[in-house]
Structure formats: structure tokens, C-alpha cells
């Protein structure tokens, strides 16, 4: 009976420990942004690998899967930024990372725009609708990440961060507009 009581007490303490929110910090967010940058490059490589003619459903799904991985990375960064305290001295580094993402995202979305006809030419329909859905999801989750970052970045870097994230949002708007047209 004593052993059962000890086991119950141990499991209760262990459960409580697992339920505690893990504290994140700016270093974790910086790592998340590095991972996002790498995944944007991976996504762009998949887009560039999709041929102008003769593409396959499998190749199109590689692009889709890379978009899903990117979205997961964005959601992780949002969770970590939300759970973090103010970024303080790391604000400059985080701002630099976001600003460095701008040209990568611009290139990736322009490459995706350039491949619209190739995706539309697939014998299996609906790929452009899938790309559009991916774009809309990525934009929404990128906006949530931007908001989380804005809540933690230093006041000195806030305006520049908002400008960078507005530029990125504009890139998404452009790509979404292209994929919404027939």
C-alpha cells in the first residue's frame, strides 16, 4: 500500500512537471528564425526543381510538403516568441534575421509565381488551388509570428520590424493575387 501511495505521489509530481510551460528566450527564437530561413531555401529549391513542362504530381507534392514544414517552423517560432520574455539586447539580432528573410521570401514567392503555369499544366487538377491554400496558410501564420515578435522586440527596433513584416506581407499578397486568378 505504501508503494502505491509513493507511486501515485511520484506520478502526480511528474505530471505537474510536464504540465509546466517551458520558458523560451530570445536565443530560442533566433534559432527558430535560422530554421525558418533554411526551410525557405529548401522550399525555393523544390519550386525551382519543378520543371516548366512535364512536371509530376510527386514533384508538386514535394513543394507542398516543404510548405507544410515551413509552416510548422513558423508556428514553433510563434509559440517560442510568445513564451519568451522581452528580447532586450537580442532585439537587434532578431530584427536582422527578419530583414534577411525579406529577400529570401521575395525570391521564393516570385519563383512560385513563375511556376504557376507549370503547376496548372499538371494532368491532375487542383494543384494551383493547393498552392493557393499553402500561400494563405503561410501568410496567416507569418502574420501571427510577426505579431508575437512585435510584442517582444525592443521599442528601438519596433518600427523597422513592422516595416519588414509589412514588406513580407506584401510579397504574400502579390503571390496570392496571382494564384487567385485563372
RODREN-730473 format. One record per atom (N, C-alpha, C): residue number from 1; atom name; x, y, z. Coordinates in nm, 3 decimals, always signed. Each point is the difference from the previous one (the first is absolute). Layout:
   i at      xx      yy      zz
 NUM CA       X       Y       Z
...
//
This chain:
   i at      xx      yy      zz
   1  N  +0.082  -0.118  +0.000
   1 CA  -0.082  +0.118  +0.000
   1  C  +0.087  +0.125  +0.000
   2  N  +0.110  -0.002  +0.075
   2 CA  +0.091  +0.114  +0.007
   2  C  +0.062  +0.024  -0.137
   3  N  +0.035  -0.109  -0.069
   3 CA  +0.060  +0.014  -0.132
   3  C  -0.098  +0.062  -0.099
   4  N  -0.125  -0.035  +0.009
   4 CA  -0.101  +0.058  -0.088
   4  C  -0.014  +0.149  +0.028
   5  N  +0.000  +0.037  +0.128
   5 CA  -0.010  +0.142  +0.036
   5  C  +0.120  +0.077  -0.053
   6  N  +0.118  -0.059  +0.011
   6 CA  +0.121  +0.067  -0.052
   6  C  -0.008  +0.013  -0.152
   7  N  -0.048  -0.105  -0.065
   7 CA  -0.012  +0.004  -0.145
   7  C  -0.098  +0.109  -0.043
   8  N  -0.112  +0.010  +0.068
   8 CA  -0.099  +0.103  -0.032
   8  C  +0.060  +0.139  +0.024
   9  N  +0.072  +0.016  +0.110
   9 CA  +0.063  +0.129  +0.029
   9  C  +0.103  +0.034  -0.107
  10  N  +0.082  -0.098  -0.038
  10 CA  +0.100  +0.022  -0.104
  10  C  -0.065  +0.038  -0.132
  11  N  -0.102  -0.072  -0.040
  11 CA  -0.069  +0.029  -0.126
  11  C  -0.065  +0.138  +0.002
  12  N  -0.052  +0.039  +0.115
  12 CA  -0.061  +0.133  +0.013
  12  C  +0.104  +0.109  -0.021
  13  N  +0.115  -0.016  +0.064
  13 CA  +0.107  +0.099  -0.014
  13  C  +0.052  +0.001  -0.143
  14  N  +0.017  -0.117  -0.060
  14 CA  +0.048  -0.009  -0.138
  14  C  -0.099  +0.066  -0.095
  15  N  -0.128  -0.023  +0.020
  15 CA  -0.102  +0.061  -0.084
  15  C  +0.002  +0.151  +0.012
  16  N  +0.017  +0.049  +0.121
  16 CA  +0.007  +0.144  +0.022
  16  C  +0.120  +0.058  -0.073
  17  N  +0.112  -0.068  +0.006
  17 CA  +0.120  +0.046  -0.069
  17  C  -0.020  +0.007  -0.150
  18  N  -0.068  -0.096  -0.056
  18 CA  -0.025  +0.000  -0.143
  18  C  -0.099  +0.108  -0.040
  19  N  -0.088  +0.036  +0.090
  19 CA  -0.102  +0.099  -0.031
  19  C  +0.053  +0.142  +0.003
  20  N  +0.114  +0.022  +0.065
  20 CA  +0.055  +0.134  +0.007
  20  C  +0.042  +0.048  -0.138
  21  N  -0.024  +0.126  -0.026
  21 CA  +0.039  +0.058  -0.127
  21  C  +0.151  +0.018  -0.002
  22  N  +0.062  -0.043  -0.108
  22 CA  +0.143  +0.014  -0.014
  22  C  +0.030  +0.146  -0.035
  23  N  +0.089  +0.062  +0.075
  23 CA  +0.037  +0.138  -0.026
  23  C  +0.090  +0.005  -0.123
  24  N  -0.035  +0.084  -0.094
  24 CA  +0.082  +0.020  -0.118
  24  C  +0.069  +0.135  +0.014
  25  N  +0.102  +0.022  -0.083
  25 CA  +0.068  +0.127  +0.003
  25  C  +0.038  +0.043  -0.141
  26  N  +0.063  +0.115  -0.009
  26 CA  +0.036  +0.055  -0.130
  26  C  +0.094  -0.093  -0.076
  27  N  +0.087  -0.070  +0.070
  27 CA  +0.091  -0.093  -0.067
  27  C  -0.078  -0.109  -0.073
  28  N  -0.105  -0.050  +0.063
  28 CA  -0.084  -0.102  -0.064
  28  C  -0.067  +0.059  -0.124
  29  N  -0.049  +0.121  +0.010
  29 CA  -0.066  +0.065  -0.114
  29  C  +0.100  +0.022  -0.113
  30  N  +0.122  +0.040  +0.033
  30 CA  +0.103  +0.016  -0.103
  30  C  +0.024  -0.133  -0.071
  31  N  +0.006  -0.108  +0.075
  31 CA  +0.016  -0.132  -0.060
  31  C  -0.118  -0.036  -0.089
  32  N  -0.119  +0.035  +0.044
  32 CA  -0.120  -0.026  -0.081
  32  C  +0.006  +0.077  -0.131
  33  N  +0.042  +0.125  +0.006
  33 CA  +0.008  +0.082  -0.121
  33  C  +0.108  -0.053  -0.095
  34  N  +0.108  -0.053  +0.054
  34 CA  +0.102  -0.064  -0.082
  34  C  -0.058  -0.122  -0.071
  35  N  -0.079  -0.077  +0.072
  35 CA  -0.064  -0.119  -0.058
  35  C  -0.100  +0.041  -0.109
  36  N  -0.074  +0.107  +0.024
  36 CA  -0.094  +0.050  -0.101
  36  C  +0.075  +0.041  -0.125
  37  N  +0.110  +0.071  +0.016
  37 CA  +0.079  +0.043  -0.114
  37  C  +0.047  -0.120  -0.083
  38  N  +0.050  -0.102  +0.067
  38 CA  +0.045  -0.120  -0.070
  38  C  -0.116  -0.068  -0.072
  39  N  -0.117  -0.004  +0.063
  39 CA  -0.115  -0.066  -0.062
  39  C  -0.055  +0.081  -0.117
  40  N  +0.009  +0.132  +0.005
  40 CA  -0.040  +0.082  -0.115
  40  C  +0.089  -0.036  -0.119
  41  N  +0.129  -0.017  +0.024
  41 CA  +0.092  -0.040  -0.106
  41  C  -0.034  -0.138  -0.053
  42  N  -0.032  -0.093  +0.090
  42 CA  -0.040  -0.135  -0.042
  42  C  -0.126  +0.005  -0.085
  43  N  -0.097  +0.080  +0.041
  43 CA  -0.123  +0.015  -0.078
  43  C  +0.031  +0.059  -0.137
  44  N  +0.083  +0.102  -0.004
  44 CA  +0.036  +0.062  -0.127
  44  C  +0.069  -0.101  -0.091
  45  N  +0.088  -0.082  +0.054
  45 CA  +0.067  -0.103  -0.080
  45  C  -0.100  -0.099  -0.059
  46  N  -0.102  -0.036  +0.077
  46 CA  -0.104  -0.091  -0.051
  46  C  -0.080  +0.067  -0.111
  47  N  -0.027  +0.129  +0.016
  47 CA  -0.072  +0.075  -0.104
  47  C  +0.084  +0.005  -0.127
  48  N  +0.127  +0.033  +0.015
  48 CA  +0.088  +0.009  -0.117
  48  C  +0.019  -0.135  -0.068
  49  N  -0.007  -0.108  +0.077
  49 CA  +0.015  -0.135  -0.057
  49  C  -0.123  -0.043  -0.078
  50  N  -0.113  +0.065  +0.023
  50 CA  -0.121  -0.036  -0.073
  50  C  +0.016  +0.048  -0.144
  51  N  -0.010  -0.092  -0.098
  51 CA  +0.027  +0.039  -0.139
  51  C  -0.111  +0.088  -0.059
  52  N  +0.040  +0.081  -0.097
  52 CA  -0.098  +0.086  -0.070
  52  C  -0.103  -0.084  -0.075
  53  N  +0.043  -0.114  -0.051
  53 CA  -0.092  -0.092  -0.069
  53  C  +0.031  -0.142  +0.048
  54  N  -0.103  -0.081  +0.001
  54 CA  +0.019  -0.141  +0.033
  54  C  +0.015  -0.029  +0.148
  55  N  -0.041  +0.092  +0.084
  55 CA  +0.007  -0.024  +0.144
  55  C  -0.095  -0.111  +0.043
  56  N  +0.028  -0.057  +0.115
  56 CA  -0.084  -0.108  +0.050
  56  C  -0.069  +0.041  +0.130
  57  N  -0.100  -0.075  +0.034
  57 CA  -0.070  +0.022  +0.126
  57  C  +0.097  -0.015  +0.117
  58  N  +0.087  -0.098  -0.008
  58 CA  +0.098  -0.022  +0.107
  58  C  +0.087  +0.123  +0.020
  59  N  +0.046  +0.059  -0.109
  59 CA  +0.083  +0.121  +0.010
  59  C  -0.079  +0.116  +0.061
  60  N  -0.126  +0.011  -0.039
  60 CA  -0.084  +0.106  +0.057
  60  C  -0.022  -0.023  +0.149
  61  N  -0.013  -0.125  +0.039
  61 CA  -0.020  -0.030  +0.142
  61  C  +0.127  +0.024  +0.082
  62  N  +0.118  -0.008  -0.064
  62 CA  +0.123  +0.038  +0.069
  62  C  -0.007  +0.147  +0.041
  63  N  -0.049  +0.083  -0.091
  63 CA  -0.015  +0.143  +0.029
  63  C  -0.099  +0.018  +0.115
  64  N  -0.113  -0.068  -0.009
  64 CA  -0.103  +0.009  +0.104
  64  C  +0.056  -0.046  +0.136
  65  N  +0.070  -0.112  +0.002
  65 CA  +0.055  -0.051  +0.126
  65  C  +0.102  +0.097  +0.061
  66  N  +0.082  +0.062  -0.086
  66 CA  +0.095  +0.098  +0.052
  66  C  -0.072  +0.123  +0.055
  67  N  -0.113  +0.036  -0.060
  67 CA  -0.081  +0.111  +0.052
  67  C  -0.058  -0.036  +0.137
  68  N  -0.042  -0.123  +0.016
  68 CA  -0.054  -0.045  +0.129
  68  C  +0.108  +0.003  +0.108
  69  N  +0.120  -0.045  -0.035
  69 CA  +0.111  +0.003  +0.096
  69  C  +0.031  +0.144  +0.039
  70  N  +0.002  +0.090  -0.099
  70 CA  +0.025  +0.141  +0.028
  70  C  -0.107  +0.055  +0.094
  71  N  -0.125  -0.034  -0.025
  71 CA  -0.107  +0.049  +0.086
  71  C  +0.016  -0.051  +0.143
  72  N  +0.041  -0.124  +0.014
  72 CA  +0.025  -0.056  +0.134
  72  C  +0.112  +0.077  +0.069
  73  N  +0.105  +0.033  -0.074
  73 CA  +0.110  +0.078  +0.057
  73  C  -0.047  +0.139  +0.042
  74  N  -0.086  +0.060  -0.079
  74 CA  -0.054  +0.133  +0.033
  74  C  -0.084  -0.008  +0.127
  75  N  -0.083  -0.103  +0.010
  75 CA  -0.083  -0.017  +0.120
  75  C  +0.085  -0.022  +0.124
  76  N  +0.108  -0.076  -0.013
  76 CA  +0.091  -0.022  +0.112
  76  C  +0.063  +0.132  +0.044
  77  N  +0.043  +0.079  -0.096
  77 CA  +0.060  +0.130  +0.032
  77  C  -0.101  +0.091  +0.070
  78  N  -0.125  -0.006  -0.045
  78 CA  -0.105  +0.081  +0.062
  78  C  -0.021  -0.043  +0.145
  79  N  -0.008  -0.128  +0.023
  79 CA  -0.016  -0.053  +0.136
  79  C  +0.117  +0.043  +0.088
  80  N  +0.121  -0.013  -0.053
  80 CA  +0.118  +0.035  +0.079
  80  C  +0.007  +0.151  +0.026
  81  N  -0.034  +0.080  -0.100
  81 CA  +0.002  +0.146  +0.019
  81  C  -0.105  +0.041  +0.103
  82  N  -0.116  -0.060  -0.008
  82 CA  -0.107  +0.032  +0.095
  82  C  +0.040  -0.036  +0.143
  83  N  +0.069  -0.113  +0.016
  83 CA  +0.040  -0.046  +0.133
  83  C  +0.126  +0.069  +0.051
  84  N  +0.067  +0.073  -0.086
  84 CA  +0.124  +0.068  +0.038
  84  C  -0.028  +0.128  +0.076
  85  N  +0.097  +0.040  +0.078
  85 CA  -0.006  +0.133  +0.058
  85  C  +0.041  +0.101  -0.106
  86  N  +0.004  +0.128  +0.035
  86 CA  +0.045  +0.101  -0.095
  86  C  +0.139  -0.035  -0.053
  87  N  +0.023  +0.028  -0.128
  87 CA  +0.125  -0.040  -0.064
  87  C  +0.120  +0.082  +0.047
  88  N  -0.024  +0.121  +0.046
  88 CA  +0.108  +0.083  +0.053
  88  C  +0.114  +0.018  -0.099
  89  N  +0.122  -0.032  +0.044
  89 CA  +0.120  +0.019  -0.082
  89  C  -0.001  -0.085  -0.126
  90  N  -0.076  -0.108  -0.002
  90 CA  -0.006  -0.086  -0.119
  90  C  -0.093  +0.056  -0.107
  91  N  -0.069  +0.109  +0.029
  91 CA  -0.095  +0.057  -0.097
  91  C  +0.066  +0.033  -0.133
  92  N  +0.120  +0.057  +0.005
  92 CA  +0.069  +0.036  -0.125
  92  C  +0.026  -0.124  -0.085
  93  N  +0.046  -0.108  +0.063
  93 CA  +0.029  -0.123  -0.075
  93  C  -0.128  -0.059  -0.059
  94  N  -0.108  +0.003  +0.074
  94 CA  -0.127  -0.053  -0.050
  94  C  -0.050  +0.086  -0.115
  95  N  +0.010  +0.131  +0.012
  95 CA  -0.037  +0.088  -0.110
  95  C  +0.083  -0.030  -0.123
  96  N  +0.131  -0.017  +0.016
  96 CA  +0.087  -0.033  -0.113
  96  C  -0.045  -0.128  -0.069
  97  N  -0.037  -0.100  +0.079
  97 CA  -0.044  -0.127  -0.058
  97  C  -0.128  +0.018  -0.081
  98  N  -0.094  +0.076  +0.052
  98 CA  -0.124  +0.025  -0.073
  98  C  +0.030  +0.077  -0.128
  99  N  +0.084  +0.101  +0.009
  99 CA  +0.035  +0.077  -0.119
  99  C  +0.075  -0.086  -0.102
 100  N  +0.081  -0.095  +0.045
 100 CA  +0.068  -0.090  -0.092
 100  C  -0.096  -0.099  -0.065
 101  N  -0.113  -0.025  +0.064
 101 CA  -0.102  -0.087  -0.060
 101  C  -0.072  +0.067  -0.117
 102  N  -0.007  +0.132  +0.002
 102 CA  -0.074  +0.073  -0.104
 102  C  +0.039  -0.042  -0.141
 103  N  +0.128  +0.010  -0.039
 103 CA  +0.034  -0.036  -0.137
 103  C  -0.019  -0.149  -0.030
 104  N  +0.020  -0.085  +0.100
 104 CA  -0.022  -0.144  -0.020
 104  C  -0.147  -0.029  -0.029
 105  N  -0.087  +0.061  +0.077
 105 CA  -0.144  -0.020  -0.020
 105  C  -0.043  +0.060  -0.133
 106  N  +0.051  +0.117  -0.032
 106 CA  -0.031  +0.064  -0.128
 106  C  +0.039  -0.091  -0.116
 107  N  +0.121  -0.052  +0.002
 107 CA  +0.047  -0.088  -0.107
 107  C  -0.085  -0.127  -0.008
 108  N  -0.026  -0.060  +0.114
 108 CA  -0.077  -0.124  +0.003
 108  C  -0.140  +0.021  -0.056
 109  N  -0.066  +0.107  +0.041
 109 CA  -0.136  +0.024  -0.049
 109  C  +0.000  +0.040  -0.147
 110  N  +0.101  +0.072  -0.045
 110 CA  +0.009  +0.031  -0.143
 110  C  +0.026  -0.126  -0.082
 111  N  +0.083  -0.090  +0.053
 111 CA  +0.022  -0.128  -0.068
 111  C  -0.129  -0.081  -0.005
 112  N  -0.079  +0.006  +0.105
 112 CA  -0.128  -0.070  +0.003
 112  C  -0.097  +0.061  -0.100
 113  N  -0.001  +0.131  -0.010
 113 CA  -0.084  +0.068  -0.100
 113  C  +0.039  -0.046  -0.140
 114  N  +0.130  -0.008  -0.025
 114 CA  +0.049  -0.039  -0.132
 114  C  -0.038  -0.144  -0.035
 115  N  -0.027  -0.083  +0.098
 115 CA  -0.035  -0.141  -0.024
 115  C  -0.150  -0.025  -0.006
 116  N  -0.081  +0.104  +0.007
 116 CA  -0.145  -0.021  +0.003
 116  C  -0.047  -0.078  -0.123
 117  N  +0.045  +0.039  -0.118
 117 CA  -0.043  -0.070  -0.122
 117  C  +0.043  -0.146  +0.003
 118  N  +0.118  -0.027  +0.052
 118 CA  +0.048  -0.138  +0.007
 118  C  -0.087  -0.083  +0.096
 119  N  -0.039  +0.059  +0.113
 119 CA  -0.089  -0.071  +0.092
 119  C  -0.138  -0.021  -0.063
 120  N  -0.049  +0.102  -0.069
 120 CA  -0.132  -0.008  -0.063
 120  C  -0.002  -0.104  -0.111
 121  N  +0.115  -0.025  -0.063
 121 CA  +0.006  -0.094  -0.112
 121  C  -0.003  -0.146  +0.042
 122  N  +0.011  -0.027  +0.128
 122 CA  -0.005  -0.140  +0.044
 122  C  -0.134  -0.062  -0.037
 123  N  +0.005  -0.127  -0.039
 123 CA  -0.123  -0.068  -0.039
 123  C  -0.095  -0.017  +0.119
 124  N  +0.056  -0.004  +0.119
 124 CA  -0.082  -0.007  +0.120
 124  C  -0.039  +0.143  +0.036
 125  N  -0.126  +0.027  +0.007
 125 CA  -0.045  +0.136  +0.032
 125  C  +0.015  +0.033  +0.147
 126  N  -0.014  +0.126  +0.029
 126 CA  -0.005  +0.044  +0.138
 126  C  +0.133  +0.037  +0.062
 127  N  +0.109  -0.012  -0.073
 127 CA  +0.130  +0.032  +0.060
 127  C  +0.014  +0.149  +0.026
 128  N  -0.050  +0.083  -0.091
 128 CA  +0.010  +0.144  +0.025
 128  C  -0.086  +0.040  +0.120
 129  N  -0.111  -0.068  +0.020
 129 CA  -0.082  +0.026  +0.119
 129  C  +0.074  -0.042  +0.127
 130  N  +0.075  -0.108  -0.008
 130 CA  +0.080  -0.045  +0.114
 130  C  +0.111  +0.101  +0.030
 131  N  +0.064  +0.050  -0.105
 131 CA  +0.104  +0.102  +0.019
 131  C  -0.061  +0.125  +0.063
 132  N  -0.117  +0.040  -0.049
 132 CA  -0.068  +0.116  +0.057
 132  C  -0.030  -0.021  +0.148
 133  N  -0.050  -0.117  +0.035
 133 CA  -0.029  -0.030  +0.140
 133  C  +0.127  +0.006  +0.085
 134  N  +0.110  -0.053  -0.055
 134 CA  +0.128  +0.007  +0.072
 134  C  +0.042  +0.145  +0.020
 135  N  -0.013  +0.081  -0.104
 135 CA  +0.037  +0.141  +0.010
 135  C  -0.082  +0.072  +0.107
 136  N  -0.130  -0.025  +0.000
 136 CA  -0.088  +0.066  +0.097
 136  C  +0.033  -0.043  +0.143
 137  N  +0.029  -0.128  +0.018
 137 CA  +0.038  -0.050  +0.133
 137  C  +0.133  +0.060  +0.044
 138  N  +0.097  +0.000  -0.090
 138 CA  +0.131  +0.057  +0.035
 138  C  -0.011  +0.148  +0.032
 139  N  -0.082  +0.073  -0.076
 139 CA  -0.017  +0.142  +0.028
 139  C  -0.063  +0.022  +0.138
 140  N  -0.105  -0.073  +0.027
 140 CA  -0.070  +0.014  +0.129
 140  C  +0.096  -0.029  +0.116
 141  N  +0.073  -0.109  -0.011
 141 CA  +0.089  -0.038  +0.110
 141  C  +0.123  +0.091  +0.008
 142  N  +0.043  +0.055  -0.112
 142 CA  +0.108  +0.098  +0.001
 142  C  -0.046  +0.128  +0.070
 143  N  -0.124  +0.039  -0.024
 143 CA  -0.055  +0.118  +0.069
 143  C  -0.008  -0.022  +0.151
 144  N  -0.036  -0.121  +0.041
 144 CA  -0.004  -0.032  +0.143
 144  C  +0.141  +0.005  +0.061
 145  N  +0.099  -0.050  -0.075
 145 CA  +0.137  +0.008  +0.047
 145  C  +0.044  +0.145  +0.011
 146  N  -0.032  +0.080  -0.100
 146 CA  +0.036  +0.142  +0.003
 146  C  -0.057  +0.067  +0.124
 147  N  -0.124  -0.029  +0.030
 147 CA  -0.065  +0.058  +0.118
 147  C  +0.071  -0.042  +0.128
 148  N  +0.035  -0.128  +0.009
 148 CA  +0.071  -0.049  +0.119
 148  C  +0.136  +0.067  +0.014
 149  N  +0.070  +0.018  -0.111
 149 CA  +0.131  +0.067  +0.004
 149  C  -0.015  +0.146  +0.040
 150  N  -0.102  +0.066  -0.055
 150 CA  -0.024  +0.141  +0.031
 150  C  -0.025  +0.020  +0.150
 151  N  -0.063  -0.097  +0.062
 151 CA  -0.030  +0.011  +0.143
 151  C  +0.123  -0.016  +0.089
 152  N  +0.110  -0.051  -0.055
 152 CA  +0.118  -0.029  +0.082
 152  C  +0.123  +0.082  -0.038
 153  N  +0.000  +0.060  -0.118
 153 CA  +0.118  +0.072  -0.047
 153  C  +0.011  +0.136  +0.070
 154  N  +0.120  +0.052  +0.008
 154 CA  +0.020  +0.129  +0.067
 154  C  -0.068  +0.112  -0.079
 155  N  -0.036  +0.105  +0.071
 155 CA  -0.069  +0.114  -0.063
 155  C  +0.084  +0.061  -0.111
 156  N  +0.133  -0.002  +0.015
 156 CA  +0.088  +0.057  -0.102
 156  C  -0.008  -0.074  -0.133
 157  N  -0.033  -0.129  +0.004
 157 CA  -0.004  -0.082  -0.121
 157  C  -0.141  -0.025  -0.052
 158  N  -0.100  +0.046  +0.072
 158 CA  -0.138  -0.032  -0.034
 158  C  -0.041  +0.052  -0.137
 159  N  +0.029  +0.125  -0.031
 159 CA  -0.041  +0.057  -0.129
 159  C  +0.066  -0.074  -0.116
 160  N  +0.127  -0.032  +0.013
 160 CA  +0.070  -0.073  -0.107
 160  C  -0.055  -0.141  -0.016
 161  N  -0.034  -0.064  +0.112
 161 CA  -0.060  -0.134  -0.008
 161  C  -0.135  +0.006  -0.070
 162  N  -0.082  +0.098  +0.037
 162 CA  -0.131  +0.015  -0.064
 162  C  +0.015  +0.025  -0.149
 163  N  +0.098  +0.080  -0.039
 163 CA  +0.023  +0.027  -0.142
 163  C  +0.041  -0.128  -0.073
 164  N  +0.088  -0.078  +0.060
 164 CA  +0.045  -0.124  -0.062
 164  C  -0.114  -0.100  -0.014
 165  N  -0.080  -0.014  +0.105
 165 CA  -0.109  -0.097  -0.007
 165  C  -0.110  +0.048  -0.095
 166  N  -0.019  +0.131  -0.012
 166 CA  -0.097  +0.053  -0.097
 166  C  +0.048  -0.028  -0.142
 167  N  +0.129  +0.010  -0.023
 167 CA  +0.056  -0.031  -0.132
 167  C  -0.021  -0.147  -0.033
 168  N  +0.027  -0.087  +0.096
 168 CA  -0.020  -0.144  -0.020
 168  C  -0.147  -0.029  -0.026
 169  N  -0.089  +0.065  +0.072
 169 CA  -0.143  -0.018  -0.021
 169  C  -0.039  +0.043  -0.142
 170  N  +0.062  +0.106  -0.048
 170 CA  -0.025  +0.045  -0.137
 170  C  +0.043  -0.104  -0.103
 171  N  +0.111  -0.068  +0.025
 171 CA  +0.044  -0.107  -0.091
 171  C  -0.104  -0.112  -0.004
 172  N  -0.052  -0.035  +0.117
 172 CA  -0.105  -0.103  +0.004
 172  C  -0.124  +0.047  -0.075
 173  N  -0.040  +0.125  +0.020
 173 CA  -0.118  +0.053  -0.069
 173  C  +0.015  -0.011  -0.151
 174  N  +0.119  +0.031  -0.049
 174 CA  +0.025  -0.008  -0.144
 174  C  -0.013  -0.144  -0.050
 175  N  +0.062  -0.094  +0.068
 175 CA  -0.007  -0.140  -0.042
 175  C  -0.142  -0.054  +0.010
 176  N  -0.069  +0.034  +0.106
 176 CA  -0.139  -0.045  +0.016
 176  C  -0.087  +0.055  -0.111
 177  N  +0.018  +0.126  -0.035
 177 CA  -0.079  +0.060  -0.108
 177  C  +0.022  -0.074  -0.131
 178  N  +0.123  -0.039  -0.027
 178 CA  +0.030  -0.074  -0.124
 178  C  -0.068  -0.136  +0.002
 179  N  +0.006  -0.069  +0.111
 179 CA  -0.059  -0.135  +0.007
 179  C  -0.152  +0.003  +0.011
 180  N  -0.058  +0.115  +0.032
 180 CA  -0.146  +0.011  +0.003
 180  C  -0.058  +0.022  -0.140
 181  N  +0.082  +0.047  -0.092
 181 CA  -0.050  +0.023  -0.137
 181  C  +0.010  -0.128  -0.081
 182  N  -0.093  -0.014  -0.092
 182 CA  +0.001  -0.121  -0.085
 182  C  +0.084  +0.018  -0.122
//
